[in-house]
Amino acid sequence: MVEQIKREISTMKLIKHPNVVKLYEVMASKTKMYIVLEFVDGGELFDTIAKHGRLKEEAARRYFQQLIDAVDYCHSRGVYHRDLKPENLLLDSYGSLKVSDLGLSAFSQQVRGDGVLHTACGTPNYVAPEVLNDKGYD
C-alpha cells in the first residue's frame, strides 16, 4: 500500500489539469500521512448512473470529452492511469468530471523494450483480456 500511495503522490505532483483532482499538500508525522486534495462534492459518476440510469447523450458526450482531454494530458506527461472506471470519475458541483485515484498509474519509463507494459493491475470487472493474459498491453 505504501508504494501505491507514493506512486499516487508522485503522479499527482506531475499532473495539473482541470479534469484531474488536484493535490494541494502532503504532510506526514511519524505514524500518519495526510494528503490534501481538491474537494469534489458531486460524488462518483458511478453513483449518478446507478441513481438516474443511462446518461443522456449530451451529458455523456460532455463527460467523455472531459475524460479524453484529461487522459490525453496525462499521456503527454508520460502518465498512464490504468484504472479508469466510473467509480474513479468524480463530478464537482458544476458538473465537471474529475479523474481520481492515480494509485495504479504507470510512468512511460516502465514500458519495457517491447514497447508495452506488463504489470497486471486494475479492477477485474474492467480489465482488458491482454492484461489478464499477461501478454503485455499498450
DRENMARMAR-459263 format. One record per residue: residue in one letter; x, y, z of N, C-alpha, C, O in turn. Coordinates in steps of 0.05 Angstrom, whole numbers, padded with zeros to 5 digits, always signed. Layout:
aXYZXYZXYZXYZ...
% end
This chain:
m+00016-00024+00000+00000+00000+00000+00017+00025+00000+00010+00045-00012v+00040+00024+00014+00058+00047+00015+00068+00055-00013+00069+00078-00020e+00075+00035-00029+00085+00040-00056+00063+00053-00073+00068+00072-00088q+00039+00043-00070+00016+00054-00085+00011+00084-00077+00006+00100-00095i+00013+00090-00052+00009+00117-00042+00032+00135-00053+00027+00158-00062k+00057+00126-00051+00079+00141-00062+00076+00146-00092+00081+00168-00101r+00067+00126-00107+00063+00129-00135+00041+00149-00141+00044+00166-00158e+00020+00148-00125-00002+00167-00129+00007+00196-00124+00000+00214-00139i+00022+00200-00103+00032+00227-00096+00051+00236-00119+00048+00259-00128s+00069+00220-00127+00088+00227-00148+00073+00234-00174+00079+00254-00187t+00053+00219-00180+00038+00223-00205+00022+00249-00203+00022+00265-00221m+00009+00253-00180-00008+00277-00177+00009+00303-00177-00001+00324-00185k+00034+00301-00169+00051+00325-00170+00057+00333-00199+00062+00356-00204l+00057+00313-00217+00062+00318-00245+00038+00329-00260+00041+00343-00280i+00014+00323-00251-00010+00328-00266-00024+00353-00255-00032+00354-00232k-00026+00373-00273-00041+00398-00266-00061+00402-00289-00055+00414-00309h-00085+00391-00286-00105+00393-00306-00133+00398-00293-00138+00387-00272p-00150+00413-00306-00176+00419-00293-00194+00395-00290-00213+00396-00274n-00189+00373-00304-00206+00349-00302-00192+00327-00287-00200+00303-00289v-00172+00334-00271-00158+00314-00253-00158+00326-00226-00152+00350-00222v-00165+00310-00205-00166+00320-00178-00139+00331-00171-00118+00319-00175k-00139+00356-00159-00114+00369-00152-00103+00360-00125-00117+00355-00106l-00076+00357-00125-00062+00352-00100-00052+00379-00089-00037+00393-00103y-00060+00386-00065-00052+00412-00053-00028+00409-00035-00009+00425-00035e-00027+00388-00019-00006+00386+00001-00004+00357+00011-00023+00342+00011v+00021+00350+00019+00026+00324+00031+00041+00330+00057+00061+00343+00057m+00031+00319+00079+00044+00323+00105+00046+00295+00118+00030+00278+00113a+00066+00292+00135+00069+00266+00149+00079+00270+00177+00094+00289+00183s+00070+00253+00194+00081+00251+00221+00095+00224+00222+00099+00211+00202k+00104+00216+00246+00118+00190+00248+00099+00167+00242+00108+00146+00233t+00073+00171+00247+00054+00148+00244+00033+00153+00223+00019+00134+00216k+00029+00177+00213+00007+00182+00195+00017+00199+00171+00036+00214+00173m+00002+00196+00149+00007+00213+00125-00019+00227+00119-00041+00215+00120y-00017+00253+00113-00040+00269+00106-00037+00279+00078-00017+00291+00071i-00057+00274+00061-00057+00283+00034-00081+00302+00030-00104+00294+00034v-00075+00327+00023-00097+00347+00020-00103+00349-00010-00086+00357-00026l-00128+00341-00017-00136+00340-00044-00159+00361-00049-00171+00370-00030e-00163+00367-00073-00186+00384-00081-00212+00371-00071-00216+00347-00073f-00230+00388-00061-00256+00378-00052-00274+00376-00077-00280+00395-00090v-00284+00352-00082-00301+00346-00105-00327+00335-00093-00328+00312-00084d-00348+00352-00093-00372+00345-00077-00395+00332-00092-00416+00327-00080g-00391+00326-00118-00413+00315-00133-00415+00284-00133-00434+00273-00144g-00396+00271-00121-00397+00242-00119-00385+00229-00144-00375+00242-00162e-00387+00203-00144-00377+00187-00167-00396+00187-00190-00420+00188-00187l-00385+00186-00214-00401+00182-00238-00417+00156-00236-00440+00155-00245f-00405+00136-00224-00419+00110-00220-00445+00114-00205-00466+00103-00212d-00444+00129-00183-00468+00133-00167-00490+00149-00182-00513+00143-00179t-00481+00168-00199-00500+00183-00215-00514+00164-00235-00539+00165-00238i-00499+00146-00248-00511+00127-00267-00529+00107-00252-00551+00101-00262a-00520+00098-00229-00536+00079-00213-00563+00091-00204-00583+00078-00204k-00562+00117-00197-00586+00130-00187-00605+00138-00209-00629+00135-00206h-00594+00149-00231-00611+00160-00252-00613+00143-00277-00628+00150-00296g-00597+00122-00278-00597+00106-00303-00579+00117-00324-00562+00134-00318r-00583+00108-00348-00567+00116-00371-00565+00147-00373-00585+00161-00370l-00541+00156-00379-00538+00185-00383-00550+00194-00409-00551+00178-00429k-00560+00218-00410-00569+00229-00436-00545+00233-00453-00523+00238-00443e-00548+00232-00479-00525+00233-00497-00509+00259-00493-00485+00258-00494e-00522+00281-00489-00508+00307-00486-00490+00306-00461-00467+00315-00463a-00500+00295-00439-00484+00293-00414-00461+00273-00418-00438+00279-00410a-00467+00251-00430-00447+00230-00435-00425+00241-00453-00401+00236-00448r-00432+00256-00473-00412+00268-00491-00395+00288-00477-00370+00288-00481r-00407+00305-00460-00391+00325-00445-00371+00311-00426-00348+00319-00425y-00381+00291-00411-00362+00276-00393-00340+00262-00409-00317+00262-00400f-00347+00250-00431-00328+00236-00447-00306+00255-00458-00283+00249-00458q-00315+00279-00467-00296+00299-00477-00277+00307-00454-00253+00310-00459q-00287+00311-00430-00271+00319-00408-00251+00296-00401-00228+00301-00394l-00261+00271-00401-00245+00248-00395-00222+00245-00415-00199+00242-00408i-00228+00247-00441-00208+00244-00462-00187+00267-00460-00164+00262-00464d-00196+00291-00454-00178+00313-00451-00159+00308-00428-00134+00313-00430a-00169+00298-00405-00152+00292-00382-00132+00269-00388-00109+00270-00381v-00142+00248-00401-00125+00225-00407-00104+00233-00427-00081+00225-00424d-00111+00249-00447-00091+00258-00467-00069+00274-00453-00046+00271-00459y-00077+00292-00435-00058+00308-00420-00039+00289-00404-00015+00293-00404c-00051+00270-00389-00035+00252-00373-00015+00237-00391+00009+00234-00384h-00024+00227-00413-00007+00212-00432+00016+00230-00442+00038+00221-00446s+00009+00255-00447+00030+00274-00457+00052+00279-00435+00074+00286-00442r+00045+00274-00410+00064+00276-00388+00077+00249-00381+00092+00248-00362g+00070+00228-00396+00082+00202-00391+00069+00187-00369+00082+00170-00356v+00044+00194-00363+00029+00181-00341+00005+00165-00352-00010+00176-00369y+00002+00140-00344-00019+00123-00353-00035+00114-00329-00024+00101-00311h-00061+00121-00328-00078+00117-00304-00081+00087-00298-00076+00079-00275r-00089+00071-00316-00092+00042-00315-00115+00032-00297-00117+00008-00292d-00132+00050-00287-00155+00041-00271-00179+00060-00276-00193+00067-00257l-00183+00067-00301-00206+00085-00307-00231+00069-00306-00234+00049-00319k-00250+00079-00290-00276+00066-00287-00295+00087-00275-00285+00107-00263p-00320+00084-00277-00339+00104-00266-00335+00110-00237-00341+00133-00228e-00325+00092-00221-00321+00096-00193-00297+00116-00188-00296+00128-00167n-00279+00118-00207-00256+00136-00205-00260+00162-00220-00241+00178-00223l-00284+00167-00229-00291+00192-00243-00310+00207-00225-00333+00198-00222l-00301+00229-00214-00318+00245-00196-00330+00268-00211-00321+00277-00232l-00352+00279-00199-00365+00302-00210-00365+00325-00190-00371+00320-00166d-00358+00349-00199-00358+00371-00180-00385+00384-00180-00403+00376-00194s-00388+00405-00164-00414+00419-00162-00423+00433-00187-00446+00441-00190y-00404+00437-00206-00410+00450-00232-00416+00429-00254-00421+00436-00277g-00415+00403-00247-00420+00382-00266-00395+00375-00283-00398+00361-00303s-00372+00384-00274-00347+00377-00288-00336+00351-00278-00339+00345-00254l-00325+00336-00296-00313+00310-00289-00285+00313-00278-00270+00330-00288k-00278+00298-00258-00251+00299-00246-00241+00270-00243-00253+00253-00230v-00219+00264-00257-00206+00238-00255-00193+00236-00227-00178+00254-00219s-00197+00214-00213-00185+00210-00187-00172+00182-00186-00173+00166-00204d-00159+00176-00163-00147+00151-00157-00125+00143-00177-00129+00125-00194l-00103+00156-00175-00080+00150-00193-00061+00130-00180-00038+00128-00189g-00070+00115-00161-00053+00096-00146-00042+00073-00162-00022+00061-00155l-00055+00066-00184-00046+00044-00201-00032+00055-00227-00027+00040-00245s-00028+00081-00228-00016+00092-00252+00012+00082-00257+00026+00073-00239a+00020+00085-00282+00047+00077-00290+00060+00101-00305+00046+00118-00315f+00086+00101-00305+00101+00122-00320+00112+00110-00345+00117+00086-00347s+00117+00127-00365+00128+00117-00390+00154+00103-00387+00161+00086-00403q+00169+00108-00366+00194+00094-00361+00191+00065-00355+00209+00049-00356q+00166+00057-00347+00160+00029-00340+00154+00012-00365+00152-00012-00363v+00152+00025-00388+00147+00010-00413+00172-00006-00419+00194+00005-00420r+00170-00032-00424+00193-00049-00430+00203-00045-00458+00191-00030-00474g+00224-00059-00464+00237-00057-00490+00218-00065-00513+00222-00056-00536d+00198-00081-00507+00179-00089-00528+00158-00068-00533+00140-00072-00550g+00159-00046-00518+00141-00023-00523+00115-00025-00508+00097-00009-00514v+00112-00044-00490+00086-00047-00475+00092-00050-00445+00114-00055-00437l+00070-00046-00430+00071-00050-00401+00064-00079-00395+00050-00092-00411h+00074-00090-00373+00069-00118-00366+00057-00122-00338+00050-00144-00331t+00055-00101-00322+00045-00104-00295+00015-00109-00295-00001-00092-00306a+00006-00131-00284-00022-00137-00282-00034-00119-00261-00025-00119-00238c-00055-00104-00267-00068-00086-00248-00095-00079-00258-00103-00084-00281g-00110-00066-00241-00137-00056-00248-00158-00071-00233-00153-00090-00218t-00183-00063-00238-00206-00075-00226-00215-00098-00244-00221-00094-00267p-00217-00123-00233-00223-00146-00250-00246-00143-00270-00244-00152-00293n-00268-00130-00262-00291-00127-00280-00286-00108-00303-00301-00108-00323y-00264-00093-00302-00258-00073-00323-00232-00080-00338-00226-00066-00357v-00218-00100-00330-00191-00106-00341-00194-00117-00369-00210-00135-00374a-00176-00108-00387-00176-00118-00414-00163-00146-00415-00147-00153-00398p-00172-00162-00434-00162-00190-00436-00131-00192-00438-00119-00210-00426e-00119-00173-00452-00089-00175-00455-00075-00171-00428-00053-00181-00425v-00087-00156-00410-00075-00153-00383-00078-00179-00368-00059-00188-00355l-00101-00192-00369-00105-00217-00356-00088-00240-00367-00079-00257-00352n-00083-00239-00393-00066-00260-00406-00036-00255-00403-00020-00271-00412d-00029-00233-00390-00001-00226-00385+00016-00226-00411+00039-00235-00411k+00004-00216-00432+00018-00213-00458+00031-00186-00461+00045-00181-00481g+00026-00168-00443+00034-00140-00446+00012-00124-00458-00006-00135-00472y+00011-00099-00453-00010-00082-00462+00000-00053-00467+00020-00045-00455d-00014-00039-00485-00006-00012-00492-00025+00007-00479-00023+00032-00482
% end
